[in-house]
Amino acid sequence: MPSLVSLVMTVYNRENYLSLALDSILLQTYPHWQLTIWDDGSTDSSPEIAALYARLDPRIHFIAAPHAGQTNALKAAMMTSDREYFGWIDSDDKLAPSALESTVNILDTHPQVGMTYTDHHAIDPSGKDLGLGARCHIPYSKERLLIDFMTFHFRLIRREIYDLVGGIDVAVPYVQDYDLCLKISEVTEIYHHPQPLYDYRVHPTMISQTHKNDVTTSAALAVRNALVRRGLSHRYRLDIIEGDRFKLVKISK
């Protein structure tokens, strides 16, 4: 039997990009997926676009919810996914056609791996390719993940691993994916698939730009929580340098 994949997409006022994101899912070479589109109280035409796609393809389910913020919306949407593997796609980004086929194959053939992630291309608002994302050049390690979020898009995760670490934590907003990856790195192997299978759109209304200080503060909280879980908080402190960069400093005795 083929492995089944649950995909989640939360949407908040993304009418300019939503169709492109959904088309990229429909173009997947791996067909055994279902998608939940969770609209977080959009005030533009995003709900109408999402509802249209749900009518066109039975694998797509649309839920319109009151506005609760991205982290709360993502946690709620994740609760609708019940398949063996799952991942999420931001509503302003795109998947390469072979993204699911490639990542499913990794999890199918590497049972010790709980999560795999790919490289990505950055694209501008019009879709122009800006090149390989800077995070793609950072080698994966559980330790370096404490200061560099290299386990970026696209990620495919075993559902049992997601449940094991407690899923999305709403107490760590804006960087719920970073917090989740730190937790996952502590209980299972993570596999880097060095192929750019995701287009990450850079634009002025993306959360990392509109809430930049909040993102940095929440990321620091995620790392400090990880230091406590790993029994390292008495040995290292986290310093924020250059605005949004992190450095671990050994605590002098």
N, C-alpha and C positions, 0 to 999 in steps of 0.2 A: 504494500500500500504506500502511496506517496505521502510524504510528510505534509501536514497541513499548516498553513501560515495565517495568523491573524495580523492585520495591519491596522494601525490607528492613525487618524489625522484629526487634530483639533484645529478649529478655524475661528478666527475673529477678524472680520472686516478684511478679507483677502480676495475680493472680487477680481482684482487685476491679475492674480496669479493662480487662482484655484483651479481653473480648467486645465492649465498646463500641468499642474501637479497631478491631477486625476488622470489625465491622458497618459502620463508616464507610467501609471500603475496599470492601466488597461493594456499597455504595450508590453507588459512583462512576458518573457518567454516561458516562465514558470506559471502555470494556470491555477494551481491549487491554493488559492488565497481567498480570504474574505476581508473586507475593509469596513471599519466603522468610521464614519465622518461625524465628529462631535462638534456642532456649532455652539460656540460660547457666547450666545446672545449678540450675534452680529447685527449691525444696523444698516449694512449695505445689501447688495444682492447675493451675498455668499450663500444664504440658506436656499434661495431659489436654484442657484447653480448646483449645489450639493444634492438637492431633492431630484433634480433632473437626471443626474448621473445614477442615483439610486433606482430610478424608474427604468433606466436603460440597461442596467446590469444587476442581476439578482445577488451577486456576490457583494454588492455595496449596500450598506445599511446607514441610514441617516438619522441622527438624533439632534433635535433642536432643544437647547437647554438655556436657562437664564444665565446671564454673565456671571462667572465665578472666578475668572482669572485663569491663566494658562496652566499653572500647576494643578489646581483643583480640577480643571477640565480634563487634563491628561490622566490624572489618577482615576477619575470616574470613567473615562473612556476605556482605560486599561481593564477595568472590571468587566467589560463586555467581551473581552477576548478570551477564548477558551481552547485555543488550539495549541499544538505541541510547541511551535515556535511563534515568536511575534516580534514586530518592530514598529517603529513609527516614522512618519514622513511629515515634515513641516509643510504647511499649506502654501508656502511660497517657494518651495524647492522642487526638484525633479529627481526621479530614479532613472538610471540607465536601464535599458531593456533587459539586460542579463543580471541585474542586481539580485533578484530573489533566487534565480537558478544557481548562481555562484555561491551565495551565502548558505542556502539550504544544503548544497552539496558538502560544504565544509562541516556543518553540524551533523549531517548524516554520516560522514566518514570519520569524524573525530569525536567519539562519544565522551571523551574527557573534557572537551571544550564547552563551556557554558554560554559563551558569547563570542561572536565574530564581528569585526568591523572592517570597512573598506576605506580606501582613499576617496577623496572628493575633489571636484573642480569648483572654484569660486566663479560665479557669474554675476554680471551687473544687472540692474533692473530690467534692461531690455533683453537679457539672455546672452550677452556677449561673454565668451570664455575669458576669464582673467587668469587662468593657469591653475596648476595644482595648489591646493590649499596648504598654507604654511605648516599646519599641524601634521600633515602627511610625512614630513621629513623627520619627525621625532620618533625614534624607535620606541616600541612599547616596552614598558616594564612596570610592574606593580608599584615599585618605589618611585619612579619618575612621575607616575600618574598623580602623585601628591602635589606636584608643582606645575605640571603641564597636562592639559586635557587633550591627549592625542587620540583617545578612543571616540572619535567624532562620528560623522555620518558615512555610510549607512550601517546601522547595527542590527543584527538579528540575534535574539536571545531565547534561550530555552525557558519556557514558562515556569518550570519547576525551580529554576534558579532565581527568577524574578520573585516568585512567592517566598523562597527561602530567605531572601534578604529583606523582605518586608515591602517590596515594591516602591512606588513613588512616595516620598516623604514631603508632605505639604508644609512642613516646618522649614524647608530649605527651598524657597521659591526661586524662580528664574533660572536656576542651575540644577533642576531636578535630574537631568540626564547625567551631569557630572557626578552628583551625589550617588546616583544609582550605580554608575560604573565603578566608583571607588568601592562600594559595598560588594559588587560582583567580583572585583579583582581579589577580594579577600577570601572567597569561598570556592573559586573555580579558575580554570585556565581561560585566558582570552587570546583569540587568534586574530592577528592582523592580516587581512587579505589585501595585498598591495596593488589593487586595481582601482582606478577612479570610477566608481559606479554610482555617484551621487553628485548632483549639481546644487551647490549651496549658494543661494541668492543673497547678495550683499546690497542693502538698500537703506535709506534713511529711517524707515519706520520699523525696522527689525528691532526686536526687544533688546538685543545686545547694544544697540545704539540709543534707544529711547530711555533705557533704564540702566545705563552703564555703571553708575555707582552702586546701584542695588545688586547688579550681577556680581561685581567684585566682592561686595560684603557677603553675599550668600555663598560664593565660591570659597571664601576664606572660612566660613562656618563649616562647609562640607569637609574641608581639609582638616580643620581642627577636630571635628568629630571623628574623622578617620584616624587621626593620631591617637585619640583616646581608645578607639576600638583595637588598634594595633599595639597598644601598650607602649607607645612612643612619646606620649605627651610630657613625660618627665625628662626626656632626653633632648627634645627639639621644640622650638617655638616657630611659628609661622610669621614671617614679616612680609608686608606688602611693599613692593618697590616699583618705581617707575609707573605709578598710577594703578596698574592692574596686573603686574607681574608678581609672582610669589617666590620666596626664598625660605628654605628651612635653615635655621640657625641652631647649632648645638648649644645646649644650655650648660654653662660652666658650673662646676660643682664648687 
